[in-house]
């Protein structure tokens, strides 16, 4: 039997960021700022960042990275100890080619992608015990090439795909926390995924389907505010049916927290307005499939998914 080495992480570890948009650049920049060896796989901003570096405008304090280790192709990076995937789930078909040069036998792969099904997709490419999932609770946007705006929050929660947290899970959390990235280890990745869907499904969805609204404008409408709550309750009921215990009061808590935020354009709305593909499958369709398979369909969420599909021409 092959012996699997459990990786722990420190400043000599090699870290790759796959998907250097707002999320990948922000979290990767924080790690690099604190002395970790970060290698950014970068496409559209490569020329600018390789010359001018990265600028992070953050409510916690602005900073710059004048020199960034960025690459156009994964072969230039080589094998790494930790790969952080921050690509949109719509680009998953590119992952087999992107990941292959970055892996050694014990590489840990942490996906920060939204929705459901991303870890399962990765399990067709690498061993399950290599895979972790992470959820980002952050308000962040790319302002221009190499310029990222971090306006609020920043928490990442992480969990193991194949089971309970291990020393490796806590080691990754430790380097994130040491880099001004608050990180919490989740005992159940599935529970964490469904908890985040309680917010993502209504707010990301209605921001598109209701005509390009930010969170403040959604909640300013009594009808839309009630629909947010109804959608949240559907998701919570399905999560509970699947064995992921979430209280109905979570809906009220999330709505109250969102009212306390500045007007925020969801990531799905930003993609939609920019003409980029929206993560329809992972955020709405896959949860609906899992709900139907479990005998607990979500009719309001399914209707919202149909409206989004019509908006994006699917």
C-alpha angles and dihedrals in degrees: 000000000000114000113232116212114217107224124223120192137229139145092293091059119107113233126190126198112207108194110031100198124119096305097041094045094047098049093037091050091052090053092047091046088059096050104267120140103250124177116193121210099210134176119167098028097038098109094047097044095044088057104032105021127218130312118202117195105195137172084226092058133299122260141172136216104205092186120041128180098229131160138188094215133034092233087071091058100045127192118347137190095226128026117193114199114207098159119125110261088241087074096054092114088070094055099087091062095037097049102042097077092044098057136092124174095278103032112142114221117204116190116202092183124134128251133005133318102038096107090046089053091051091050087068089060105037139013117290091234089063094058130093129171126216133191121208121211100188142123105224139148139178107240097185140326107325095355120111126185116209105188104166147357121358107188119151121196117196137191142171119262095208099047145307125351117284136193086274092057092052091045091056090047089051095056091046092050090047088056098057090263109123107223133181126190114232119213089207120036091188092056091048092050093052092045091056091047088061086071102028098052097058102031099040090042100047092043086069104028095047093055111276102313130166120224093265093055092046091055092043088068113078091207094050092042090056091047090053089055093046092050091048091052091052091053092046092051091052093046090053091047089054091051099261104124113218124161120234087233087072088080093058091045093051093047091049091049091049092051087057092056125088115256101294130194109214120234090247091054091049090051091047094049091048092052093247124139114273120226092247096150102048099040102038116004099047094049088049090050092050091047093051092046089053092052093248108102123190107221096179092048090047090052090049090050090053091051092050091048089053091050093051095041098249 
